[in-house]
Amino acid sequence: MTPQDPSRDEIAFRVRGVTKVYATGAGQVHALRGVDLDIRRGETLVLLGPSGSGKSTLLNILGGLDRPTSGSFEAHGQELAGASEATLTAYRRDFVGFIFQFFNLVPSLTARENVALITEVARNPMAPEAALTKVGLADRLDHFPSQLSGGQQQRVAVARAIAKRPEILLCDEPTGSLDSESGVQVLQAIADVAAETGATTMIVSHNTEVAAIADRVIRFRDGAI
């Protein structure tokens, strides 16, 4: 068994022939063009490429936020391309943590309370205080978003994503709205959490510096690897 041909029990995602076509007023946009990809459990994978190359589309499909037009994909051995909405909802709730470019924090809630929104519905959550400590915010538990820097707000978002103890962590341009110093801090928090929890981690970016924390880099262009 070669590293390029891992056994199924080692695989977090198995993607075969995935396409995504969007209808527009001018015709059709082919966001993904027959993507094949295996991602190992516990791997940190960075998807690099210019805007519009298909990176985020693939991430949204793997996270159960969107469906492929054709092709198949398995998450931990479960075929999800044609799964019901109820199955996808349970998959997102129980297995996947999301981190987006924009923090999406509730401004009227403290850092602790923003994380608690997730821990109150998760199956086996860590305490909000523990999640925030993991990202270096033990001294900011009761601060509101307006009292935090952009980098600190994004670290709250990281804490919120990991508090459910997800097996899969999906990050879409997590440093896209941050300055370089804050971006480094957020990436380090993600890398530390991935190493500690063993979560399979995918990071979408157009910033090649993100590749430094990856086990493997996949480059996208025009909807294909």
C-alpha positions in Angstrom: 0.0 0.0 0.0 1.6 3.2 -1.1 1.0 6.7 0.4 -0.9 7.6 -2.7 -3.2 4.6 -2.2 -4.3 4.6 1.4 -6.8 2.1 2.7 -10.4 3.2 3.2 -10.2 3.2 7.0 -7.4 5.8 6.8 -9.5 8.1 4.6 -11.5 11.1 5.9 -12.7 12.1 2.4 -12.8 10.2 -0.9 -13.8 12.4 -3.8 -14.4 11.0 -7.2 -15.4 12.9 -10.4 -17.1 15.8 -8.5 -18.4 18.5 -10.7 -20.4 21.7 -9.8 -22.2 23.7 -12.4 -24.1 26.9 -11.6 -26.7 28.3 -14.0 -26.4 32.0 -14.7 -28.2 34.5 -16.9 -25.3 34.2 -19.4 -25.3 30.4 -19.4 -23.4 28.0 -17.1 -20.4 28.4 -14.8 -18.3 25.2 -14.2 -17.0 25.7 -10.7 -15.6 22.2 -10.4 -14.6 20.0 -13.3 -14.2 16.3 -12.3 -12.2 16.5 -9.0 -10.6 13.3 -7.7 -9.0 13.5 -4.2 -8.3 11.4 -1.1 -7.7 13.1 2.2 -6.3 11.2 5.1 -7.7 11.2 8.6 -5.8 13.7 10.7 -4.2 15.4 7.7 -3.9 19.2 7.5 -4.5 20.1 3.8 -4.2 23.5 2.3 -6.1 24.3 -0.9 -4.3 27.1 -2.8 -5.4 29.0 -5.9 -6.8 32.2 -7.3 -10.3 33.5 -6.6 -12.9 31.5 -8.6 -10.7 28.5 -9.0 -13.1 26.1 -7.1 -11.5 25.9 -3.7 -14.4 27.2 -1.6 -16.9 25.3 -3.7 -15.2 22.0 -2.9 -15.0 22.9 0.8 -18.7 23.7 0.9 -19.5 20.4 -0.7 -17.3 18.5 1.7 -18.9 20.3 4.6 -22.4 19.4 3.5 -23.3 23.0 2.7 -23.7 22.4 -1.0 -24.2 19.4 -3.3 -22.2 18.4 -6.3 -23.8 18.4 -9.7 -22.3 15.0 -10.4 -19.7 12.6 -8.9 -19.5 11.2 -5.4 -17.8 11.8 -2.1 -17.5 9.9 1.1 -16.8 11.3 4.6 -15.5 8.6 6.9 -16.9 5.9 4.7 -20.4 7.5 4.4 -21.6 8.5 0.9 -23.0 12.0 1.1 -23.4 13.3 -2.4 -27.0 12.1 -2.5 -27.7 12.1 1.2 -31.0 13.5 2.6 -31.1 17.0 4.2 -31.6 15.4 7.6 -28.4 13.3 7.1 -26.4 16.4 6.0 -27.7 18.4 9.0 -26.6 15.7 11.4 -23.2 15.4 9.6 -22.6 19.2 9.9 -23.8 19.3 13.5 -21.9 16.3 14.8 -18.7 16.0 12.8 -17.8 19.3 11.2 -16.4 22.6 12.5 -16.5 25.6 10.2 -14.2 28.7 10.2 -15.0 31.4 7.7 -13.3 34.6 6.6 -15.8 36.7 8.6 -16.1 36.0 12.2 -19.9 35.9 12.5 -19.9 36.5 16.2 -23.0 37.7 18.0 -22.1 41.3 19.1 -24.3 41.2 22.2 -22.6 38.1 23.6 -19.3 37.7 25.2 -16.6 35.4 23.9 -17.6 32.7 26.3 -21.3 33.0 25.3 -20.5 33.0 21.6 -18.7 29.6 22.1 -21.5 28.3 24.3 -24.0 28.7 21.4 -22.2 25.6 19.9 -21.5 23.7 23.1 -25.2 23.8 24.1 -26.2 21.7 21.0 -23.1 19.5 20.5 -23.0 15.8 21.5 -19.7 15.8 23.5 -18.5 19.4 23.8 -15.6 20.8 25.7 -16.3 23.7 28.0 -16.3 27.1 26.4 -13.5 28.2 28.7 -11.4 25.3 27.7 -11.9 26.0 24.0 -11.0 29.7 24.4 -7.9 28.7 26.5 -6.7 26.5 23.6 -6.6 29.6 21.3 -4.9 31.8 23.9 -7.9 33.8 25.1 -8.2 32.6 28.7 -8.0 36.3 29.7 -10.8 37.4 27.3 -13.6 35.1 28.3 -16.0 37.9 29.2 -15.1 40.4 26.6 -17.6 41.4 23.9 -16.5 41.3 20.2 -16.2 45.1 20.1 -13.6 44.8 22.9 -11.5 42.4 20.9 -9.1 42.9 17.9 -9.8 41.3 14.6 -7.4 38.5 15.3 -8.9 37.8 18.7 -12.4 37.7 17.2 -11.2 35.1 14.7 -9.6 33.1 17.5 -13.0 33.1 19.2 -14.5 31.8 16.0 -11.8 29.0 16.0 -12.7 28.2 19.6 -16.4 28.0 18.7 -15.6 25.6 15.8 -13.4 23.3 17.9 -15.6 23.3 21.0 -17.9 20.6 19.6 -14.7 18.4 19.2 -15.2 18.0 15.4 -13.5 15.2 13.5 -13.3 17.6 10.5 -12.3 21.3 10.6 -13.0 23.3 7.4 -11.5 26.8 7.2 -12.4 29.1 4.3 -9.9 32.0 4.0 -9.6 32.2 7.8 -7.0 35.0 7.6 -8.6 36.9 4.6 -9.8 39.8 6.6 -6.8 40.1 9.0 -3.5 41.9 9.0 -0.4 39.7 8.6 0.5 39.6 12.3 -3.0 38.6 13.3 -3.2 36.1 10.5 -0.1 34.3 11.7 -1.6 34.1 15.2 -4.8 32.6 13.9 -3.0 30.1 11.7 -0.9 29.0 14.6 -4.0 28.6 16.7 -5.6 26.4 14.0 -2.4 24.4 13.6 -2.1 23.8 17.3 -5.7 22.7 17.6 -5.4 20.4 14.7 -2.3 18.8 16.1 -3.8 18.4 19.6 -7.2 17.1 18.5 -6.3 15.1 15.5 -9.0 16.7 13.4 -8.8 16.4 9.7 -8.2 20.0 8.7 -8.7 21.7 5.3 -7.7 25.4 4.8 -8.7 27.3 1.7 -6.5 30.3 0.8 -5.0 32.3 -2.0 -2.1 33.2 0.3 0.9 30.9 -0.3 2.3 31.6 3.2 -0.5 29.4 4.6 1.2 26.4 3.0 3.8 26.4 5.8 1.4 24.7 8.3 0.2 22.0 5.8 1.0 18.4 5.6 0.1 18.6 1.9 -0.8 21.4 -0.5 -3.3 21.0 -3.3 -3.4 23.7 -6.0 -6.6 24.6 -7.9 -7.1 26.4 -11.2 -10.2 26.7 -13.3 -12.2 24.2 -11.2 -9.6 21.4 -11.3 -6.5 20.3 -9.4 
